[in-house]
Amino acid sequence: MDLNPAHVRTLREIAHHGSFSRAAESLHLSQPAVSLHMRQLESRCGTALLERVGKRAFPTPAGAVLLEHAGRAFAELEAAQEALRQLRGVVAGRLRLGTGATASIHLLPPLLGRMRARYPELELIVVTGNAPEIAAAVSANELDVALVTLPVTGRQLQVTPLLLDPLVAVGPPSQAWPGRGALTAAELARHPLIVYERGGTIRRVIDGWFRRGGVRPRIVMELGNEEAIKKLVGAGLGVSVSPAMAVRDEVRSGALSMRPLSPALVRRLGLVRRRDKPETPALRAFLAALEGLPRGSGLARCSPSSGSRSRRRGDRSDDEREARRAERINGSRGKARSPGGGAAGRAARRAPR
């Protein structure tokens, strides 16, 4: 029994999307062509491979068996193509990258644009989500590599701390910040706080900072989108704790005001890969591109020791060292101005470039 690989790929896409129409879109085929593929494949196999439940399509037991074996076959074909590309020295094929929304907006676009220009045969796929979700996708081999907020764990994962991203207090332009210097947890807790939704690693980092400060913040909104948080803060509905790289443009333009935190707070961005995954030319090209990220990004490299030991809950020595580095990062940036001068202007001068 000879099976047409194109028909099997169509089955895989339908099973993945649960929809004939969405499978047709992903395959750049018409819906009648997708339906024809399935009729021919089921005729060749002599059994139903899909069943419809409402508007959704699901594999039958026979379809699931076929997909299980076909997945291994397609993986071997992709590995063969990759081996041929390596022999030719060509950076091509598909690179599936997972990351958070903030990095996908404020950090990675220039890097990925340069990669696309340099390697036109490289197909870049970017998926965003919370760090635990992205790490799970890397572990399941649904993604090749991830750049996410640490910590994440997984027995199959190789996690390499890469960058330090300072977190800062953010308010509307007219925000009356207390005092003139960095804000403590107790000072920030006096204001209504708009924060990331629960479940993400960055929310745990922020919660831990308030907990170490011995206060409970007055949270009025929880959102999953940094851009929405900035809009609500700018409208005067509260203040927030945000990655510095996510707010630097708004601080420069005067749409938001910013103050550093005391003690300084950082999130660590790390590279996540499967331990057993071979390093392809596409992955090597991405890793090489990451080497240039700190220049002009407002970020700093993690110290080499930050990935050399396990970080036990309650052991803050690494966090404190990196927080001190964050203070130096914030204190050594350029002199962008924020409207109003005074404390707001001094805060803006700490904004990362």
C-alpha positions as CSV (number, residue, x, y, z in Angstrom):
1,M,0.0,0.0,0.0
2,D,1.7,3.2,-1.2
3,L,0.6,6.4,0.6
4,N,1.0,9.8,-0.9
5,P,3.1,11.9,1.6
6,A,1.2,15.1,0.5
7,H,-2.1,13.4,1.6
8,V,-0.6,12.4,4.9
9,R,0.6,15.9,5.5
10,T,-2.9,17.1,4.9
11,L,-4.2,14.7,7.5
12,R,-1.6,16.0,9.9
13,E,-2.7,19.6,9.4
14,I,-6.3,18.8,9.8
15,A,-5.6,16.9,13.0
16,H,-3.5,19.8,14.3
17,H,-6.0,22.5,13.5
18,G,-9.2,20.5,14.0
19,S,-10.5,22.1,10.9
20,F,-10.5,21.5,7.1
21,S,-10.6,25.2,6.3
22,R,-7.7,26.1,8.6
23,A,-5.7,23.2,7.3
24,A,-6.3,24.5,3.7
25,E,-5.0,27.9,4.7
26,S,-1.8,26.5,6.3
27,L,-1.2,24.3,3.3
28,H,-2.1,27.0,0.7
29,L,-4.7,24.8,-0.8
30,S,-8.3,25.2,-1.5
31,Q,-10.8,23.4,0.8
32,P,-12.0,21.1,-2.0
33,A,-8.4,20.0,-2.6
34,V,-8.0,19.2,1.1
35,S,-11.2,17.2,1.1
36,L,-10.0,15.3,-2.1
37,H,-6.7,14.5,-0.4
38,M,-8.6,13.0,2.5
39,R,-11.0,10.9,0.4
40,Q,-8.1,9.5,-1.6
41,L,-6.1,8.7,1.6
42,E,-9.0,7.0,3.3
43,S,-9.7,5.0,0.1
44,R,-6.1,3.9,0.0
45,C,-6.1,3.0,3.7
46,G,-9.5,1.3,3.5
47,T,-10.8,3.0,6.7
48,A,-12.0,6.3,8.1
49,L,-9.1,8.5,9.4
50,L,-11.1,11.5,10.6
51,E,-14.4,12.0,12.3
52,R,-16.4,15.2,12.6
53,V,-17.8,16.4,15.9
54,G,-19.8,19.5,15.3
55,K,-17.5,21.8,13.4
56,R,-14.3,20.1,14.5
57,A,-12.4,17.2,12.9
58,F,-10.6,14.6,15.0
59,P,-8.4,11.6,14.1
60,T,-10.1,8.2,14.4
61,P,-8.0,5.4,16.1
62,A,-6.7,4.5,12.7
63,G,-5.9,8.1,11.9
64,A,-4.0,8.4,15.2
65,V,-1.9,5.3,14.4
66,L,-1.1,6.6,11.0
67,L,-0.1,10.0,12.4
68,E,2.1,8.5,15.0
69,H,4.1,6.6,12.4
70,A,4.0,9.4,9.9
71,G,5.4,11.8,12.4
72,R,8.6,9.8,12.8
73,A,8.8,9.4,9.0
74,F,8.5,13.2,8.4
75,A,11.1,13.8,11.2
76,E,13.5,11.5,9.4
77,L,12.9,13.3,6.1
78,E,13.5,16.7,7.7
79,A,16.7,15.3,9.3
80,A,17.9,14.1,5.9
81,Q,17.2,17.5,4.4
82,E,19.0,19.2,7.2
83,A,22.0,16.9,6.7
84,L,22.1,17.7,3.0
85,R,22.0,21.4,3.8
86,Q,24.9,21.0,6.3
87,L,26.9,19.3,3.6
88,R,26.3,22.3,1.3
89,G,26.9,24.8,4.1
90,V,23.5,26.4,3.6
91,V,21.5,28.0,6.5
92,A,18.0,27.1,5.6
93,G,15.0,25.1,6.7
94,R,12.7,25.9,9.6
95,L,13.5,27.4,13.0
96,R,10.7,27.3,15.6
97,L,11.3,29.9,18.3
98,G,9.2,30.4,21.4
99,T,9.4,33.5,23.5
100,G,7.3,35.9,25.6
101,A,5.3,38.8,24.2
102,T,7.6,41.5,25.5
103,A,10.7,40.0,23.9
104,S,8.8,39.3,20.7
105,I,7.9,43.0,20.4
106,H,10.8,44.9,21.9
107,L,13.9,42.7,21.6
108,L,13.8,40.1,18.8
109,P,12.3,41.9,15.7
110,P,15.6,43.6,14.6
111,L,17.5,40.3,15.2
112,L,15.1,38.2,13.2
113,G,15.0,40.8,10.5
114,R,18.7,40.6,10.0
115,M,18.6,36.8,10.0
116,R,15.9,36.8,7.3
117,A,17.9,39.2,5.2
118,R,21.1,37.2,5.6
119,Y,19.5,33.8,5.2
120,P,16.6,34.1,2.8
121,E,16.0,30.3,2.7
122,L,15.5,30.2,6.5
123,E,11.8,29.9,7.6
124,L,11.3,31.6,11.0
125,I,8.3,30.6,13.1
126,V,7.7,32.6,16.3
127,V,5.3,31.4,19.0
128,T,4.6,33.5,22.1
129,G,3.2,32.4,25.5
130,N,4.0,32.2,29.2
131,A,7.5,30.8,30.0
132,P,6.1,27.5,31.4
133,E,4.0,26.9,28.3
134,I,6.9,27.7,26.0
135,A,9.3,25.4,28.0
136,A,6.8,22.6,27.8
137,A,6.6,23.0,24.0
138,V,10.4,22.8,23.7
139,S,10.4,19.7,25.9
140,A,7.7,18.2,23.6
141,N,9.9,19.1,20.5
142,E,7.2,21.4,19.2
143,L,9.7,24.2,19.3
144,D,13.4,24.2,18.6
145,V,14.6,26.8,21.0
146,A,13.1,29.4,23.4
147,L,14.1,32.8,24.9
148,V,12.0,33.1,28.1
149,T,12.0,34.5,31.6
150,L,13.7,32.2,34.1
151,P,13.5,30.1,36.0
152,V,12.0,27.2,34.0
153,T,12.7,23.5,34.7
154,G,12.5,20.2,32.9
155,R,14.6,17.1,32.9
156,Q,14.9,17.1,29.1
157,L,15.8,20.8,29.0
158,Q,19.2,22.6,28.8
159,V,18.6,26.1,30.3
160,T,21.3,28.8,29.8
161,P,20.9,32.2,31.5
162,L,21.6,34.8,28.9
163,L,20.5,38.3,29.6
164,L,19.5,40.6,32.5
165,D,16.5,42.8,32.0
166,P,15.9,45.4,34.8
167,L,12.4,45.9,36.0
168,V,11.2,49.4,36.9
169,A,8.2,51.1,38.4
170,V,6.0,52.8,35.8
171,G,3.3,55.4,36.2
172,P,1.4,58.1,34.1
173,P,3.4,61.2,33.2
174,S,1.8,63.2,36.1
175,Q,2.5,60.5,38.7
176,A,3.5,62.0,42.1
177,W,6.2,59.5,43.0
178,P,7.3,59.7,46.7
179,G,10.8,61.1,47.3
180,R,13.5,61.5,44.7
181,G,15.2,58.1,44.4
182,A,14.4,54.5,43.8
183,L,11.1,53.1,45.1
184,T,10.9,50.5,47.8
185,A,8.2,47.8,47.8
186,A,6.5,49.6,50.7
187,E,6.3,52.9,48.8
188,L,5.0,51.2,45.6
189,A,2.5,49.2,47.6
190,R,0.7,52.4,48.5
191,H,-0.5,52.9,44.9
192,P,-3.0,50.8,42.9
193,L,-1.0,48.3,41.0
194,I,-1.7,46.9,37.5
195,V,0.3,43.7,37.0
196,Y,0.7,40.6,34.8
197,E,-1.8,37.8,35.2
198,R,-0.9,34.9,37.4
199,G,0.8,31.8,35.9
200,G,3.7,33.6,34.2
201,T,7.2,33.6,35.5
202,I,7.5,37.4,35.4
203,R,4.5,37.7,37.8
204,R,6.2,35.3,40.2
205,V,9.4,37.5,40.0
206,I,7.4,40.6,40.9
207,D,5.4,38.9,43.6
208,G,8.6,37.7,45.2
209,W,10.0,41.2,45.3
210,F,7.0,42.5,47.2
211,R,7.1,39.5,49.5
212,R,10.8,40.1,50.3
213,G,9.9,43.7,51.0
214,G,7.3,42.5,53.6
215,V,4.3,44.1,52.0
216,R,1.2,43.0,50.1
217,P,0.6,45.2,47.0
218,R,-2.9,46.6,46.2
219,I,-3.5,44.9,42.9
220,V,-6.4,46.4,41.0
221,M,-6.0,44.7,37.6
222,E,-4.3,41.6,36.2
223,L,-3.6,41.4,32.5
224,G,-1.7,39.1,30.1
225,N,-0.5,41.8,27.8
226,E,2.2,44.4,28.5
227,E,0.9,46.8,25.9
228,A,-2.5,46.8,27.6
229,I,-0.9,47.4,31.0
230,K,1.0,50.5,29.5
231,K,-2.2,51.9,28.1
232,L,-4.1,51.6,31.4
233,V,-1.1,53.0,33.4
234,G,-0.9,55.9,30.9
235,A,-4.6,56.6,31.5
236,G,-4.0,57.1,35.2
237,L,-5.6,53.9,36.4
238,G,-2.6,52.7,38.4
239,V,1.1,52.0,38.4
240,S,3.0,48.9,37.3
241,V,6.3,47.0,37.5
242,S,7.5,46.4,33.9
243,P,10.6,45.3,32.0
244,A,12.6,48.4,31.3
245,M,12.9,47.5,27.6
246,A,9.1,47.5,27.3
247,V,8.7,51.1,28.4
248,R,11.8,52.9,27.2
249,D,10.0,54.4,24.1
250,E,7.1,55.7,26.2
251,V,9.4,57.1,28.8
252,R,11.4,59.0,26.2
253,S,8.3,60.4,24.5
254,G,6.8,61.4,27.9
255,A,3.8,59.0,27.7
256,L,4.9,57.3,30.9
257,S,7.1,58.1,33.9
258,M,9.6,55.7,35.3
259,R,11.4,55.1,38.6
260,P,14.0,52.4,39.5
261,L,13.3,50.0,42.3
262,S,15.1,49.5,45.6
263,P,16.4,46.9,46.0
264,A,16.9,46.7,42.2
265,L,14.9,43.9,40.5
266,V,15.9,42.0,37.4
267,R,14.4,39.2,35.4
268,R,16.7,36.8,33.8
269,L,16.1,35.8,30.1
270,G,17.4,32.4,29.3
271,L,17.9,30.1,26.3
272,V,16.0,26.9,26.5
273,R,16.7,23.8,24.4
274,R,16.3,20.1,24.5
275,R,19.5,18.4,25.7
276,D,19.3,15.8,23.0
277,K,18.5,18.1,20.1
278,P,21.2,18.4,17.4
279,E,22.5,21.9,16.7
280,T,21.4,22.7,13.1
281,P,22.9,25.5,11.0
282,A,19.7,27.4,11.5
283,L,20.0,27.1,15.3
284,R,23.7,28.0,15.2
285,A,22.8,31.1,13.2
286,F,20.3,32.1,15.8
287,L,22.7,31.6,18.7
288,A,25.3,33.6,16.9
289,A,22.8,36.4,16.4
290,L,22.0,36.4,20.1
291,E,25.6,37.2,20.9
292,G,25.1,40.8,19.7
293,L,21.9,41.4,21.6
294,P,23.2,43.4,24.6
295,R,24.7,46.1,22.4
296,G,22.0,48.8,22.2
297,S,19.3,46.7,23.8
298,G,19.4,48.1,27.3
299,L,20.3,44.6,28.6
300,A,23.4,43.0,30.1
301,R,24.8,39.5,29.9
302,C,24.1,37.2,32.8
303,S,27.3,36.4,34.7
304,P,28.8,33.0,33.8
305,S,28.2,31.7,37.3
306,S,24.4,32.3,37.1
307,G,23.8,29.1,35.4
308,S,26.4,27.0,37.1
309,R,24.4,26.1,40.3
310,S,20.9,25.2,41.0
311,R,18.8,28.1,42.4
312,R,17.0,26.9,45.5
313,R,13.8,28.5,46.6
314,G,14.7,31.1,49.3
315,D,18.4,31.2,48.3
316,R,18.7,34.8,47.0
317,S,22.5,35.2,46.7
318,D,22.4,35.0,42.9
319,D,19.3,37.3,42.7
320,E,21.0,39.9,44.9
321,R,24.2,39.9,42.9
322,E,22.2,40.3,39.7
323,A,20.1,43.0,41.3
324,R,23.3,45.0,42.1
325,R,24.3,44.6,38.5
326,A,20.9,45.9,37.5
327,E,21.5,49.0,39.6
328,R,24.7,49.6,37.7
329,I,22.9,49.0,34.4
330,N,20.2,51.6,35.2
331,G,22.7,54.0,36.6
332,S,25.0,53.9,33.5
333,R,22.5,54.5,30.7
334,G,22.1,57.6,28.6
335,K,20.3,60.8,29.3
336,A,16.8,60.6,27.7
337,R,14.5,63.2,29.3
338,S,11.0,62.8,30.7
339,P,8.6,65.7,30.8
340,G,8.4,67.8,33.9
341,G,12.1,67.6,34.9
342,G,12.8,67.0,38.6
343,A,12.4,63.4,39.8
344,A,10.7,62.3,36.6
345,G,13.6,63.6,34.6
346,R,16.2,61.9,36.8
347,A,14.2,58.7,36.5
348,A,14.2,59.0,32.7
349,R,17.9,59.5,32.7
350,R,18.1,56.0,34.1
351,A,16.1,54.5,31.2
352,P,17.9,51.8,29.3
353,R,19.0,52.6,25.8
